[in-house]
Protein backbone atom coordinates (compact mmCIF):
# COMPACT_ATOMS: atom_id res chain seq x y z
CA UNK A 1 0.00 0.00 0.00
CA UNK A 2 1.01 3.60 -0.58
CA UNK A 3 -0.08 6.53 1.56
CA UNK A 4 -0.32 9.82 -0.39
CA UNK A 5 -0.11 13.46 0.75
CA UNK A 6 0.19 16.70 -1.22
CA UNK A 7 3.36 18.65 -0.39
CA UNK A 8 3.41 22.26 -1.65
CA UNK A 9 6.04 25.00 -2.02
CA UNK A 10 4.93 28.65 -1.99
CA UNK A 11 7.44 30.80 -3.86
CA UNK A 12 6.00 34.00 -2.33
CA UNK A 13 6.53 32.91 1.28
CA UNK A 14 9.47 30.58 0.52
CA UNK A 15 7.85 27.87 2.64
CA UNK A 16 6.84 24.24 2.25
CA UNK A 17 3.48 23.04 3.56
CA UNK A 18 1.11 20.10 3.39
CA UNK A 19 -2.19 20.63 1.62
CA UNK A 20 -4.68 19.92 4.40
CA UNK A 21 -7.32 19.03 1.79
CA UNK A 22 -5.24 15.94 1.02
CA UNK A 23 -7.06 14.14 3.81
CA UNK A 24 -10.43 15.13 2.38
CA UNK A 25 -10.68 15.97 -1.28
CA UNK A 26 -7.46 16.47 -3.28
CA UNK A 27 -7.23 12.78 -4.03
CA UNK A 28 -10.95 12.31 -4.49
CA UNK A 29 -10.85 8.53 -4.49
CA UNK A 30 -8.75 8.24 -1.34
CA UNK A 31 -5.34 8.74 0.18
CA UNK A 32 -4.28 5.09 0.15
CA UNK A 33 -3.33 3.28 -3.04
CA UNK A 34 -3.12 -0.50 -3.30
CA UNK A 35 -2.43 -1.89 -6.76
CA UNK A 36 -3.82 -5.27 -5.67
CA UNK A 37 -7.32 -3.89 -4.97
CA UNK A 38 -9.67 -2.46 -7.61
CA UNK A 39 -9.92 0.46 -8.27
CA UNK A 40 -6.76 1.00 -6.23
CA UNK A 41 -7.66 4.14 -4.25
CA UNK A 42 -9.46 4.02 -0.92
CA UNK A 43 -10.01 5.92 2.30
CA UNK A 44 -8.92 4.16 5.50
CA UNK A 45 -11.84 2.91 7.55
CA UNK A 46 -12.42 4.77 10.80
CA UNK A 47 -10.67 3.01 13.67
CA UNK A 48 -8.68 0.71 11.37
CA UNK A 49 -4.92 0.08 11.55
CA UNK A 50 -4.68 1.78 8.13
CA UNK A 51 -6.30 4.94 9.51
CA UNK A 52 -3.93 4.93 12.47
CA UNK A 53 -0.88 4.55 10.20
CA UNK A 54 -2.22 7.20 7.79
CA UNK A 55 -2.54 9.69 10.66
CA UNK A 56 0.89 8.80 12.08
CA UNK A 57 2.54 9.27 8.68
CA UNK A 58 0.76 12.60 8.21
CA UNK A 59 1.99 13.80 11.62
CA UNK A 60 5.58 12.75 10.80
CA UNK A 61 5.42 14.72 7.55
CA UNK A 62 4.03 17.75 9.41
CA UNK A 63 6.89 17.55 11.92
CA UNK A 64 9.58 17.75 9.23
CA UNK A 65 8.01 20.02 6.61
CA UNK A 66 9.54 23.16 8.21
CA UNK A 67 13.08 21.82 7.77
CA UNK A 68 12.85 20.85 4.09
CA UNK A 69 15.47 22.93 2.27
CA UNK A 70 14.23 25.88 0.23
CA UNK A 71 15.17 25.70 -3.49
CA UNK A 72 17.67 28.18 -4.84
CA UNK A 73 16.11 30.87 -6.98
CA UNK A 74 17.24 31.09 -10.61
MMTF fields as JSON, N, C-alpha, C and O atoms, coordinates in Angstrom:
{
  "mmtfVersion": "1.0.0",
  "mmtfProducer": "UNKNOWN",
  "numBonds": 295,
  "numAtoms": 296,
  "numGroups": 74,
  "numChains": 1,
  "numModels": 1,
  "chainsPerModel": [1],
  "groupsPerChain": [74],
  "chainIdList": ["A"],
  "bondAtomList": [4, 2, 8, 6, 12, 10, 16, 14, 20, 18, 24, 22, 28, 26, 32, 30, 36, 34, 40, 38, 44, 42, 48, 46, 52, 50, 56, 54, 60, 58, 64, 62, 68, 66, 72, 70, 76, 74, 80, 78, 84, 82, 88, 86, 92, 90, 96, 94, 100, 98, 104, 102, 108, 106, 112, 110, 116, 114, 120, 118, 124, 122, 128, 126, 132, 130, 136, 134, 140, 138, 144, 142, 148, 146, 152, 150, 156, 154, 160, 158, 164, 162, 168, 166, 172, 170, 176, 174, 180, 178, 184, 182, 188, 186, 192, 190, 196, 194, 200, 198, 204, 202, 208, 206, 212, 210, 216, 214, 220, 218, 224, 222, 228, 226, 232, 230, 236, 234, 240, 238, 244, 242, 248, 246, 252, 250, 256, 254, 260, 258, 264, 262, 268, 266, 272, 270, 276, 274, 280, 278, 284, 282, 288, 286, 292, 290],
  "bondOrderList": [1, 1, 1, 1, 1, 1, 1, 1, 1, 1, 1, 1, 1, 1, 1, 1, 1, 1, 1, 1, 1, 1, 1, 1, 1, 1, 1, 1, 1, 1, 1, 1, 1, 1, 1, 1, 1, 1, 1, 1, 1, 1, 1, 1, 1, 1, 1, 1, 1, 1, 1, 1, 1, 1, 1, 1, 1, 1, 1, 1, 1, 1, 1, 1, 1, 1, 1, 1, 1, 1, 1, 1, 1],
  "groupList": [{"groupName": "UNK", "atomNameList": ["N", "CA", "C", "O"], "elementList": ["N", "C", "C", "O"], "formalChargeList": [0, 0, 0, 0], "bondAtomList": [1, 0, 2, 1, 3, 2], "bondOrderList": [1, 1, 2], "singleLetterCode": "X", "chemCompType": "L-PEPTIDE LINKING"}],
  "groupTypeList": [0, 0, 0, 0, 0, 0, 0, 0, 0, 0, 0, 0, 0, 0, 0, 0, 0, 0, 0, 0, 0, 0, 0, 0, 0, 0, 0, 0, 0, 0, 0, 0, 0, 0, 0, 0, 0, 0, 0, 0, 0, 0, 0, 0, 0, 0, 0, 0, 0, 0, 0, 0, 0, 0, 0, 0, 0, 0, 0, 0, 0, 0, 0, 0, 0, 0, 0, 0, 0, 0, 0, 0, 0, 0],
  "groupIdList": [1, 2, 3, 4, 5, 6, 7, 8, 9, 10, 11, 12, 13, 14, 15, 16, 17, 18, 19, 20, 21, 22, 23, 24, 25, 26, 27, 28, 29, 30, 31, 32, 33, 34, 35, 36, 37, 38, 39, 40, 41, 42, 43, 44, 45, 46, 47, 48, 49, 50, 51, 52, 53, 54, 55, 56, 57, 58, 59, 60, 61, 62, 63, 64, 65, 66, 67, 68, 69, 70, 71, 72, 73, 74],
  "secStructList": [7, 3, 3, 7, 7, 7, 3, 3, 3, 3, 6, 6, 6, 6, 3, 3, 3, 3, 7, 4, 4, 4, 4, 6, 6, 1, 1, 6, 6, 7, 1, 3, 3, 7, 6, 6, 1, 1, 1, 1, 3, 3, 7, 7, 7, 6, 6, 1, 2, 2, 2, 2, 2, 2, 2, 2, 2, 2, 2, 2, 2, 2, 2, 2, 4, 4, 4, 1, 7, 7, 7, 7, 7, 7],
  "xCoordList": [0.834, 0.0, 0.883, 2.01, 0.342, 1.014, 0.095, -1.107, 0.672, -0.075, 0.343, 1.536, -0.612, -0.322, -0.734, -1.782, 0.136, -0.112, 0.383, 1.282, -0.196, 0.193, 1.106, 0.675, 2.37, 3.358, 3.445, 3.536, 3.419, 3.407, 4.558, 4.987, 5.055, 6.041, 5.455, 5.011, 5.455, 4.932, 6.12, 6.881, 6.281, 7.444, 7.328, 8.331, 6.151, 5.997, 6.472, 7.132, 6.138, 6.529, 7.817, 8.401, 8.257, 9.468, 9.318, 10.244, 8.117, 7.847, 7.184, 6.405, 7.511, 6.842, 5.648, 5.653, 4.626, 3.478, 2.798, 3.08, 1.901, 1.112, -0.286, -0.866, -0.83, -2.187, -3.133, -3.267, -3.793, -4.683, -5.876, -6.488, -6.223, -7.319, -6.953, -7.82, -5.666, -5.242, -6.056, -6.421, -6.336, -7.062, -8.549, -9.275, -9.009, -10.435, -10.811, -11.699, -10.143, -10.678, -9.668, -10.053, -8.404, -7.457, -7.356, -7.398, -7.225, -7.23, -8.631, -8.889, -9.523, -10.952, -11.334, -12.39, -10.511, -10.85, -10.187, -10.405, -9.379, -8.749, -7.308, -6.729, -6.731, -5.336, -4.445, -3.22, -5.051, -4.28, -4.424, -5.526, -3.301, -3.329, -2.789, -1.725, -3.518, -3.116, -3.362, -4.51, -2.287, -2.428, -3.115, -3.56, -3.208, -3.824, -5.332, -5.982, -5.887, -7.324, -7.919, -7.386, -9.018, -9.666, -10.593, -11.316, -10.622, -9.92, -8.538, -7.881, -8.088, -6.76, -6.789, -6.107, -7.589, -7.655, -8.739, -9.802, -8.452, -9.459, -9.159, -8.054, -10.174, -10.01, -9.877, -10.558, -9.014, -8.924, -10.208, -10.788, -10.632, -11.839, -11.571, -10.492, -12.565, -12.417, -12.11, -12.795, -11.055, -10.668, -9.793, -9.404, -9.476, -8.676, -7.178, -6.766, -6.366, -4.917, -4.408, -3.433, -5.069, -4.676, -4.912, -4.1, -6.028, -6.299, -5.264, -4.789, -4.92, -3.926, -2.568, -1.904, -2.155, -0.883, -0.942, 0.025, -2.049, -2.22, -2.029, -1.321, -2.646, -2.544, -1.12, -0.602, -0.484, 0.888, 1.848, 2.713, 1.696, 2.545, 2.327, 3.285, 1.084, 0.756, 1.423, 1.97, 1.38, 1.994, 3.516, 4.128, 4.127, 5.578, 5.926, 6.866, 5.18, 5.423, 5.256, 6.066, 4.223, 4.033, 5.216, 5.602, 5.791, 6.885, 8.185, 9.054, 8.333, 9.582, 9.438, 10.442, 8.217, 8.012, 8.741, 9.168, 8.893, 9.538, 11.052, 11.697, 11.625, 13.083, 13.491, 14.674, 12.534, 12.851, 13.577, 13.088, 14.718, 15.469, 14.654, 13.856, 14.88, 14.232, 15.05, 16.272, 14.428, 15.166, 15.863, 15.395, 16.966, 17.673, 16.916, 16.46, 16.791, 16.107, 17.033, 18.244, 16.445, 17.239, 17.506, 18.162],
  "yCoordList": [-1.173, 0.0, 1.241, 1.227, 2.304, 3.596, 4.623, 4.651, 5.462, 6.535, 7.845, 8.141, 8.63, 9.816, 11.107, 11.181, 12.125, 13.458, 14.471, 14.17, 15.661, 16.702, 17.693, 18.414, 17.725, 18.653, 19.836, 19.648, 21.073, 22.262, 23.189, 23.223, 23.948, 25.001, 26.316, 26.416, 27.327, 28.646, 29.565, 29.89, 29.985, 30.805, 32.233, 32.945, 32.672, 34.002, 34.016, 34.961, 32.975, 32.907, 32.128, 32.163, 31.416, 30.577, 29.499, 29.225, 28.893, 27.871, 26.651, 26.752, 25.497, 24.245, 24.077, 24.586, 23.367, 23.038, 21.793, 21.345, 21.254, 20.099, 20.606, 21.338, 20.232, 20.63, 19.86, 18.643, 20.576, 19.918, 19.256, 18.363, 19.674, 19.035, 17.631, 16.871, 17.283, 15.94, 14.879, 13.856, 15.13, 14.137, 14.106, 13.235, 15.069, 15.128, 15.072, 14.309, 15.875, 15.968, 16.032, 15.809, 16.323, 16.465, 15.17, 15.181, 14.081, 12.779, 12.222, 11.513, 12.542, 12.313, 10.861, 10.583, 9.945, 8.532, 7.94, 6.77, 8.727, 8.243, 8.671, 9.218, 8.416, 8.744, 7.511, 7.628, 6.337, 5.093, 4.424, 4.317, 3.978, 3.284, 1.869, 1.677, 0.902, -0.5, -1.088, -1.261, -1.395, -1.892, -3.249, -3.666, -3.944, -5.27, -5.233, -6.277, -4.034, -3.892, -2.938, -1.849, -3.33, -2.461, -1.498, -1.945, -0.235, 0.461, 0.952, 1.636, 0.621, 1.0, 2.004, 1.825, 3.079, 4.137, 3.84, 3.314, 4.186, 4.022, 4.979, 5.505, 5.182, 5.921, 4.888, 3.863, 5.127, 4.161, 4.177, 5.234, 3.018, 2.915, 3.483, 3.297, 4.179, 4.772, 3.698, 2.679, 3.952, 3.014, 1.865, 1.02, 1.818, 0.713, 0.968, 2.107, -0.093, 0.084, 0.985, 1.716, 0.93, 1.778, 3.254, 4.106, 3.557, 4.945, 5.42, 6.553, 4.566, 4.929, 5.203, 6.182, 4.348, 4.547, 5.797, 6.558, 6.02, 7.2, 8.465, 9.378, 8.53, 9.693, 9.85, 10.965, 8.742, 8.801, 9.311, 10.14, 8.818, 9.274, 10.752, 11.483, 11.196, 12.602, 13.476, 14.532, 13.041, 13.803, 13.853, 14.883, 12.762, 12.755, 13.769, 14.547, 13.765, 14.717, 16.154, 17.022, 16.408, 17.745, 18.161, 19.33, 17.218, 17.548, 17.892, 18.544, 17.466, 17.746, 18.75, 19.168, 19.144, 20.023, 21.362, 21.944, 21.858, 23.156, 23.106, 24.151, 21.905, 21.819, 21.35, 21.124, 21.204, 20.851, 22.04, 23.167, 21.812, 22.928, 23.702, 23.131, 25.003, 25.882, 25.872, 26.005, 25.718, 25.703, 27.04, 28.096, 26.969, 28.181, 28.845, 28.172, 30.156, 30.87, 31.018, 31.177, 30.963, 31.086, 32.542, 32.851],
  "zCoordList": [0.0, 0.0, 0.0, 0.493, -0.562, -0.581, 0.066, -0.196, 0.909, 1.564, 0.898, 0.828, 0.411, -0.386, 0.332, 0.975, 0.196, 0.752, -0.277, -1.062, -0.277, -1.223, -0.516, 0.384, -0.928, -0.394, -1.344, -2.557, -0.803, -1.654, -1.272, -0.118, -2.267, -2.023, -2.515, -3.658, -1.648, -1.988, -2.266, -1.354, -3.523, -3.856, -3.327, -3.294, -2.916, -2.326, -0.875, -0.444, -0.13, 1.28, 1.499, 2.582, 0.446, 0.518, 1.595, 2.359, 1.633, 2.638, 2.024, 1.076, 2.587, 2.25, 3.175, 4.295, 2.715, 3.556, 3.002, 1.891, 3.805, 3.393, 3.09, 3.892, 1.957, 1.617, 2.525, 2.402, 3.44, 4.398, 3.731, 4.318, 2.51, 1.792, 1.332, 0.903, 1.419, 1.025, 1.752, 1.172, 3.017, 3.809, 3.481, 3.96, 2.654, 2.383, 0.912, 0.533, 0.067, -1.285, -2.424, -3.572, -2.167, -3.277, -4.075, -5.305, -3.377, -4.03, -3.823, -2.85, -4.73, -4.488, -4.266, -3.698, -4.695, -4.49, -3.258, -2.943, -2.556, -1.337, -1.22, -2.159, -0.056, 0.183, 0.182, 0.21, 0.15, 0.146, -1.213, -1.752, -1.758, -3.042, -2.848, -2.261, -3.337, -3.3, -4.676, -5.088, -5.386, -6.758, -6.818, -7.887, -5.69, -5.666, -5.419, -5.386, -5.248, -4.973, -5.997, -6.205, -6.641, -7.613, -6.883, -5.993, -7.192, -8.268, -7.871, -8.656, -6.681, -6.23, -5.099, -4.09, -5.26, -4.252, -3.227, -3.558, -1.973, -0.918, 0.23, 0.362, 1.048, 2.298, 3.404, 3.363, 4.396, 5.498, 6.321, 6.57, 6.729, 7.551, 8.936, 9.498, 9.478, 10.803, 11.839, 11.927, 12.626, 13.674, 13.205, 14.01, 11.912, 11.374, 11.571, 11.79, 11.493, 11.552, 10.419, 10.595, 9.263, 8.134, 8.45, 8.089, 9.129, 9.507, 10.524, 10.448, 11.46, 12.474, 11.823, 12.166, 10.892, 10.196, 9.319, 9.271, 8.631, 7.789, 8.621, 8.197, 9.791, 10.66, 11.189, 11.248, 11.574, 12.082, 11.005, 11.286, 9.783, 8.678, 8.394, 8.145, 8.428, 8.209, 9.277, 8.96, 10.528, 11.616, 11.468, 11.749, 11.034, 10.8, 9.718, 9.877, 8.626, 7.549, 8.056, 7.729, 8.844, 9.413, 10.275, 10.278, 11.004, 11.921, 11.198, 11.777, 9.944, 9.232, 8.097, 7.52, 7.764, 6.611, 6.776, 5.779, 7.987, 8.208, 8.014, 7.924, 7.948, 7.768, 6.377, 6.123, 5.482, 4.094, 3.465, 3.546, 2.847, 2.265, 1.223, 0.479, 1.194, 0.227, -1.044, -0.971, -2.228, -3.49, -3.751, -3.325, -4.443, -4.84, -5.992, -6.916, -5.924, -6.983, -8.181, -8.027, -9.386, -10.609, -10.918, -11.913]
}
